[in-house]
Amino acid sequence: MNLNKRQKVLLDKLTRLGQLSLEEEAAAFDVSTMTIRRDIALFEAQGIAVRTQGGAVSRVADPALLLGDTRVTEAQRRIARKTVEMLPPDSTVMLSTGSTTLEVARQLAVSGRKLAVVTNSLHIAAALFQTPIQVILTGGSLRANSLDLVGPVAEKNLNEYYIDVLVSGCDGAVADEGFFTQDLNLAAMERKSVEKSRKVIIVTESAKFNRPSFVPFAEVNQVSTVITDSGLSETCRAQLTAHGVEVVRV
């Protein structure tokens, strides 16, 4: 969710005080109450506020937690835009958790595309709220440190779906070995997603390469396409291509 300066100030105030007043904020910003009402409606659509008579209250102690990471690099934007272009029409897409896949969801939300998206990320589900996209949450157990669903229930539920394309990020990659995550529970969910998907696309910035992380979740020969930035070395590109991986640098 891209916030303007006023909305960022309002979100900060909602975080600190737990409430907003239509009249007070309209006066403070010298705008109409309708403008503040639209700001509050935006927060409500993201699940971080509840409208009240004359204002809003916070749903959580730190509303920013529900927004996901809003700090997106230009490389991530390019990667996300290219990914959306490459998704087949009328397909079922699995979007795994991660900052780059969240940006894919945000780009998909404004693309006008009509797809079905399966996800274990509440951030991604929120980004696709009130769009033409059909959103299916996997269910499962909420991770302790992020708004993602993992565990045996989530993995079992994936058996109910045919997934045309998995779009996943990674915490680390080795071009002639595979892709890694830092979280053991998330790795199990990622492996199941790879297993259930006809095509696997990894979206990641080139800086993640030559940086193996804690747990592998996909071998290089399980991946169809890597979409990354122009900083990917020619050596890594050649290694990926040798394993039959399509490499797209943007």
N, C-alpha and C positions, 0 to 999 in steps of 0.2 A: 504494500500500500504506500503510494507516494503522497507525502503530506506537505502542504505549503507551510509557510512560516507561522501563520496564525494557528493552524491545526497542531503544529508541533508544540506551541506554547500551551494550547488547551490540553493536549495529551499529558504534558508535564504537570499541569495543575491538577488534572484528574488523578494522576499518579500520587501526587503529594497530599491532596486534600480529600480525595475520594468522591468528589462531587463537583458539578458545574451548575451555574445559574444562567438561564437564557438572558435575563435582563442585565445582570452584572457584566457578562462577557460581551454583550452587544454594545454596552456603554464603553467598556474598556477598549474595544477595538474600533469603535465608531462605525459599526455596521448594523444591519437590521437583525432583529431576533430570528428572522427566517434564515439568514446566513448561518448563524450559530446553530439553529435547528438542523440545518443540512450537515454541518460538521458533526453534530451529535449522532445523526442518522448514520454517518459514515462509520463512526466508532461502534455503533450498535450493530451494524452489518458485519463488522469484524469480530463481534462477540466480546468487546472489551468494555461496553457500557450498557446501562439499562436506562431508558428514558423515564423521567418522572414528571409530575406536574410542575412545569416551570424550569426544567433542566434535566440533569442526568446524574446517575451515581455509577461508580466503578463496580465492575463485576469481580475483579481480582485485586489483590494488594499491589501488584505491578502490572498495569495494563499493557505495557510494552512487551511483556513476555508473549502475548498472543499474536503479535504482529509478525514474528519471525525477524530475521536480521534484515534491516532495511539498507544496510551498507552493501551496495552491489557495485562491482567493478565494471568498467566498460567492456572488458573481455567477457565477463559473465553475461552481460546483456547481448553481445554479439553471438555468443555460444547459444544462448536461449532462443534468440530470434531464428537462428539457423535450424535449431532442433525443431521448432514449431513448423518451419517450412517443410521439413523432411518427414513429418508424421503423416501416415496415409489417411485419406478421408474415411470417415465412418469406421475407424478402427477402435479397438480397446487398448488403452495405454496405461501401463503401471508407472506412476511417478513415485519414486522412492524419496525418502527424506534427504534434505541437504539444501545448502544455500543456493547452489546453481539450479537444482531441480525446482526449488521454490520460484526462482526467477523464470524458469520455463513455464510454470503454472501462471505467473503473472502475465507473461507475454501471451499465453494461450487464452487467458481470460479476455483480452482485448482484441483477439484475432478474428472473432466471429466464427471460428471453426466449431463444428458439431462432432464431438467425440465422446466416448465414455472413458472416464479416468478412474482407475482403481488406485488408492493410495493408503498408506499407513501414517500419513502426516496430517495432523490437524491444521497446521499452517497452510498446507497446500489446499486442503478442503475449503478453508476460509477464503483463500485467494480466488477460488473458482465459484464461490457462492453467488447466486443470482446471475449466472451466465448460461449460455446454451449447453454447456458441458454437463453431461450426466456424471455425478460424483458418487463413487462407492467407497466407503471406508472399510478397511479390512476387519475392524474390531481387534480385540486383543488387550494386552496390559499396557498401561501408560508408563513410559520410561520415567525414571525419577528426576532426570535433569533436562528433559525436553518434551515437547508435545507430540510425541510419536508413539505408535502402537507396535508392540513386539510380542513375542512369546508364542507358545504352542497354539493358542486359539487363532491368532493372526495367521500363522503359517498354515494351519488346517483350513482356514477359510479361503485361502488362495486356491485350494483345489476346486472350488466352486466356479472358477472363472477361466475362460480362455483369453490369454493375453497376447495381443499381436506384437506389441513393442514394450519393452521395459526401458525406461529412462532412469539411469542411476548416476549419482556422483560417486566420489571416492575420497578417502583421506590420504591415500598414497597410491602410487602406481610404479610398476617396473615393466618396461615395454616388452621384454621377452619372458615375463612370468605371469603377471596378472594385476589384480586390483584389490585394494585393502581398505579396511575400516578400523577405527580405534575401539569400537564397541563390540564386545563378544556377542551380546544378545542381538544386536542389529545385524551382525554378520550372518547369523542363522536365518534371519528374515530375508536378507539380501540373497543368500544362496537359494532359498526356496523361490524367490522371485525370478532369479536367473533360470532355474529349472523349469518354471511354468511358462516362460515367455518364448515366443517363436523367434524374436529378434531382440538383441540386447544392444542398447546405445549407452555408452559412457560419456557423460558430459563433465569436463573438468578443465581447469586452467593448467597450462603446461608446467607450472611450478610444482605441481604434485608428482611429476615424474622423477624417477630415481630416488624416491622417498618411500620405501616400504613402510607400512604402518603395522599395527598390532596383529590383525587377523585378516587373512585373505578371504575374499568372498566370491571371486570369479577368476578363473584361469583365462589367459589371453585368448585361447582358442574357443572360448565360450562367447566371446564378444564379437558382434558384427561390425560395429562402427564406433569410432572415438571422435567426438567433436571437441576441439580444443582451440587454443589461440595460436597465433603465428609464432610464438616463442618456442614451440616444440622443436627439439633438435632434429636434424636430419637423421642422426643415428637412431633415435627413438622411432621416428616415422618409418624408417626402413625395417626395424625389428618388428613393429606392429604389422606392417604390410606383408612381411615374410610369413606371418602367422595367419594371413588371410583377412586381416582387419582393415576395413575401409577407414582412412584417416581424413578427416575434414578439418582444415585449419582456417580460422576466420579472423 
